[in-house]
Amino acid sequence: MKNLQEKIKALEPTFIGYRRDFHKYPEAGWTEFRTAAIVVEKLQAMGYEVKYGPEAVAKEDMMGVPSPEELKQHMERAINQGANPEIVKKMEGGLTGVVAQLKCGEGPTVALRFDMDANDISEAQDEKHRPFREGFASENPKVMHACGHDGHTAMGLAVAELLAEMKDSLNGTIRLIFQPGEEGVRGARAMVSAGAVDNVDYILGVHIGFQAKQLGDIICGTEGFLATTKLDVTYQGVPAHAGAAPEKGKNALLAAATAALNLHSIPRHSKGTSRINVGILNAGQGRNVVPPNAILKIETRGIVSEIDEYLVETAKNVIAGAAQMYDVDYHIEIVGGTKSGESSPEMIAKVKKIAEEMDFFKNIQENSDFGASEDYSHFMSVVQENGGIGTYIMIGANMTAGHHDYYFDFDESCLAPGIELIIRTVVDIVG
């Protein structure tokens, strides 16, 4: 392992450079054309079998995809910022997932998931913010890596390079999943449908920070991933003069308001934690016009997928009832969603043992209750349903602000031990 640490140290300027490059050119869900194109080229050069575009993403299962016009603009921007045009062309339509495989003889298949997307946030532009001060703050308006996915992608490329060098001493298959659209839990389902975790025996996901808040912290496993569904609901009525002819109108605003109130009145579930939230309600066109339009943005969550499904089906009935009450049309679009899940005890134990052997980790925690949703749980749950095991690790980092804050940044010295931990876990399984 001393030799591995020396190799990681020598590679450190490279993967920190990756992280800062991705941070400078962030891309939100389904628009990661530049990021994915760079990942594809790097992995191909390392000798991996690489699938991307329609080979890695099932278009029919994509959720919350931007409009064709917006996607085209992001493709052009990616090419202008250095992406390979031929690779970008193959990802047309937002098919920005990447799956790479390294076959190392007979043995189990180990999958590693790395998310690539950024947040819809405008990054801080002042001297107290290190990325701005040192010249790698976002150059893309209203998009920022405020959750550490730039670091995750950089770690993934470093892990890929080092494992490729170790190929002759491994017995099994390494599969790397570079996922788009984690924010809003939009990407995993479409990649699973395209075969991303077919025949996977072990799966590992890593997140910088979150509940591991300081350098030297590690949480080896996670439970309490909430299943979730994201819905956009539109109501369409008929406009009319609110003073002269109100009876000729059909009020979409009142339908939406009725739905919002009653959605929050859905009974809780006896089998565990449930959540529902109407986060946005926009409606109407003018003070003296019967509102003909309304939109609701809703999310449901459940400690298990069964509870989330109960909330979604009940919510659909509420939404339809409100439409009938005010005689308006409605449309529901599912724009995101993922399964519930929890880490496998065997994988938690394996990661804990390896972390204890590393001098870097001082505060080692076996397990944590996540209490939120993460698209990785969809990958892990499918692997577990098919007889495999997996875990989700949080690597401690000193952060300048909380996740999804426009001052977010993290101490890059967490990357090297994270890379070492991942490689040592893979070697423990297929070495």
N, C-alpha and C positions, 0 to 999 in steps of 0.2 A: 504493500500500500504506500510505502514511502516513494516508490517510483511513480505511482499514480499522482501523489500530491505534487511532486516535482513537475510532472507534465501539466497538471492543472495550473500551477503557478506560472509556467512558461506561456500558457495559453491565455492567461488572465487579461492582458491588454486587448486580445482579440475579442473575447466575449463581452468585455466592458464596452468595447467599440461597437459591437452589435447592438447592445442595449441602448446606447446613446443615439445610434443611427435610427433605430426603431422609434425611440422617444421623439426624435426630431421630426419624423414623418409618420405620425399616428394615423390609423385608419379604423373607423367604426365598423360594426358588424356587417358582413357581406360585402364590404368595400376594401378588404385587406389585399388588394391586388399587388401593390408593391412589396409588402411584407411577405406574402405567400410566394411571389416570384423569386425573391431573394432566397427564401428557404428552399424552394425547388432546385435552384441552381447549385446551392451549397451542397445539398444532399446528393444530388446526381454526381457532383465532383468527388464526393467521398465514397462512391460506389454503391449507394443504396438503390434499390428498385423503388421508383417514385411514382405514385399515382396522384393526380390532381385534376381539377375541373370536374367533368361529369363522372370520372372514374372514382372520385373520392366523396362526392356530394350527390345525394338523390334529390333532384330538383323538386319533385312533387311533395317532398316532406320539409322543404324550407319554410321558415316562418318569419314574418316581420321583415320581408325583403324590400329595400328601397325601390323606387320607381325606375323603369328602364332609362329614363332621361338622367336621373341622378347617378345610376350605375355607370352610364357612359361617361359622365363627367369625371367620376372617380378613376375610371380606366385611363382616361387621357391624362389625368393628374399623375397617376402612378408611372406612366411611361415618361412623362416630362421630368419626373423625379428619379429616373434611372432604371425603371423596371424593364425587363426583357419583353418587347411587344408580342412576340410569338407565344410566350407563356401567358401573358395577360389575356390575349385573344382566346385561349382555350378556357379561361375562367369567366368568360362573358356570361352575364346573368347573375353574377355574384357567387359563382361556384369556387370559392376561395379556400376550401379545405385541402389539406395535403396529408397523405399517408405514405410513409416510407418504410421499407422493410429490408432487414439485413439477415440473410439466412446463414447460419453458422453450424449447419449439420443437424443431426437428430436431437430432439429435445423439446422442452416446452416453449410456448410463445409468450413473450413478455411485452406488454404494451405500455407506452409512456405517453401521457396526454399533456400538451402544452397549448395554452390559449394565446391567440395573437391579437385580438381586437382591443380597441381603445374606447374611451368614454366620450359622450357628447358634452364636453366641458371645455370652456375657454381657459387655457393655462395662464397662470399669473405671469405678468410681464414686469417684474421689478427686481432690483439688485439683491434683495434678500432671498430670492428663489434661485437655488444653485443652477438648475438647467438653463435659466435665462442668463444668469451671470457668466456661465461657462460656455454658452453658445450652442446648447442642444435642446432648447425649449421648442415646443411645437411650432412648425411653420404652416400647419394646416388649420384654417379658421374653425373654431368651435369644436375641435377634436383634441383630446389629450390622453396620454397614458397616465391615468390617475389611479390605477389599481395594480400596477406591477406586471402587466402582461408583456411589456417590452422585456423585462427581466426574465420572464418565463421562456419566451421565445429564444432569447440569447442563451439561456441555460440549455435549452433543447438542442441548439446547434453545437454547443460545446460537448454535450453528452454524446451526440451523434458522432462527432469527430473522434473522440477518445475510444468509443466502443468499436468503431470501424478499425482502429489500430489494433484492437484486442481480438479481432474476429477469429484468429486461428486458435485462441485459447478458450473459446466459448462453444457451448453445445446447445443449440436451440435457435429460436428466431426472435429478433428484436424488431418491434413495430413501433414507429414514432407517429403520433397523431398530432398534427398542428391544426388546431380548431379555430374556425371563425365564429363570430356571433355568440360568444359566451355571455356577454352582457345582454340581459333580456332573455337569457336561456333559449337561444334560437338555433344553435348550430349542431348540437350533439345528435338530435334525432335524425337529421338528414344524413349525417355521416354514418351513424349506426345502420341506417337503411341501405347505405351503399357498401356495407361490409367492413367498416373500420375495426370492429371488435370480433369479427367471426373467428372462431377457433382460438380465442385468447384464453390462456390459462391464468395469467397474472396481469393485473393492471395497477398502475401507479400514477397519481396526480399530485402536483405540488403547487402551493401558493406561498408567495412571499408575504410575510406580515399577517394581517388580519387579526387573529387572536394570539399569535406569537409576536409580541410587540417589541422585543429587544434582541440584539445580537446574542447568540448563544442559546436562545430558546428553540425548542422544537416540540411540536405536537405530532405524535406518530400516527394517529388515527382520528377519524371524525365520525360522529353519529349525529342524528337529528337533522340530516338534510331534508328540507321540506319539499315535497312535491309541489309543483306550481303550474298554473296556466295563466297566460296573459291574453286578454280579450279586448278587441276594439269593437264597439257597438255604435252603429249609426242609425238614427231615426230620421225618416223623411216624411214631412207632412205637406201642408198646402198653405202658402202665404195668403194673407187677407188684410184689409185695412182694419186696424184694431178698434177704431171708433165707428166707422161707417158700416162695416160688414163683418164683424167678428165671427158670426155664425158660419161664414163661408170658409173660414180657415180650419186647419187641422194642426194642433199645437204639438210640435215635436219636443219643445222645451219641457212642457209639463209631463210628457211621456218619459223623458230622460230623468227629470227630477223625481218622478214617482218610482222609477226603477232604482235610482240611486238610494233612496230612503229604504226601499224594501229589500234591496240586496244586502244592506247592513243589518237587516232583521232576520236573515236566514238563520235558523237554529244551529247552534254548535253541534259537534258530533261526539257521541259518547265514547268512541274508541280512541280519542286523542286530540292533539292540538289542531286547530283549524283557523284560518285567517281569510278575510275578504276585504278588499279595499277598492273604492272608486277614487282613483287618483286625479282624474281630470273630467270635468263636464264643461263643454263649450256648446253654446246654442244661440240661435237668433240672428237677426239681421238689422233690426232697428227698433227704436222705442215704440213706434206706432204701427208695427207690423206683427201679425200673429206669427210666431217663430216656426218656420217650415223645416228647420234643420237642427240637429243636435248630435254630438258625439260624446261617448263615454269611454274612458280607458280604465280597465278593471283588471285586478289580479286576484286569484285565489291561491291558497296554500294549504297543505295538509301534511301532518307528520308521516302519513303513508299515502301512497297513490290513491287508495280506495277513498280516503276522506276528500282529497282534492277532486276526484271524479264526482263525488256526491255534491260538492259545492258548485262545480261547473254545471252539472245537469239541473240543479235547483235554480242556479242563476239564469240559465236559459229560459226556464219557465217564467221567472219573474220578468225578464226582459220582454218575452212574448206577451205576457199579460198586460204590461204597461202599454205596449203598442196597440193591443186590442182595445184597451180602455179609451184611448184617444184617437183610434181609427187612423193610425199612421203606419207606414211601412218600416221595417227594420232589417238590418243585416248584421250578422256577427262574424268577425274574422278572428281566428286564433293566430296570434302573432308571436307566441312564445310558450314554452312549457318544458318541464323536465320531471323525471321520476324522483321519488324519495330514495333514501339509501343510508347505509352505515358501513363503515370499514369492517373488513374481516379480521377477527381476532388473531388468526395465524399471521397475517401480514403486519398487523400492529406489532406483534412480538418480534418479528424478523427485523423491522425497521428500528425498533427500540434497542435491540441487541447491537445493531450496527452503529447507531448513534452513541451508545455507551462506549464503544471502542474508539470513538473520535474525540480528540481533546477539545475540539471547538465547542461542542454542545455542553453547556453547564446546567441548564434547566430543562430536563427531559420529562415531558408529560405524555402519558400513554394515549389518552383519548380526550376528546372535547365535544361538547354539544354545539353544533354549528348554529342551529336556530334560524337558519335562512336557507336560501336556495343557491345551488351551484350546478351548472350544466354537466360538470364531470360526473355527478351522481347518476346521470342517465347511462353513460358509458359503463360505470362500475356495476350498476344494478343489472344490466344486460349480461355482463360477464359472469356475475354471481348466479343469475338465473340459469346460465348454461354450464354451471359447475365449477367456474373459476373463482378466484379470490382477488381482493384488491384493497387498497387503502388510499387515503387522501392526507397528505402531510402539509403542515404549516411550518415554514422555516422563518425563524425570528429575524427581524431586521429593525434597525433604528430608522424611524420615519419622521419626516418633518411635519406631516399633517396626516389626518385620517384618509382612508381610501375614499376615492371619488371627490376629493377636495382639490381645488385648483392650485394649491401649494404642495400637493403630494410629491414626495421624492423619497428614495430610500438609500441607505448606505450600501454601496455595491460590494462591500466586503462579505456580504451574505451569499453572494453567487458561488464562489469557489467551494465552500463547504456543502452547499446545496447540490452542486454538480458531483462532488465526491460521494455524497450520501446516495444519490440516485445510481451512480455507477456501481458502488459497492453492493447495493441491493440487487441490481441486475446480475452481477457476478455471483452473488450468493445463490441465485436461482439457476443460472445457466453456466456458471464457471466450471 
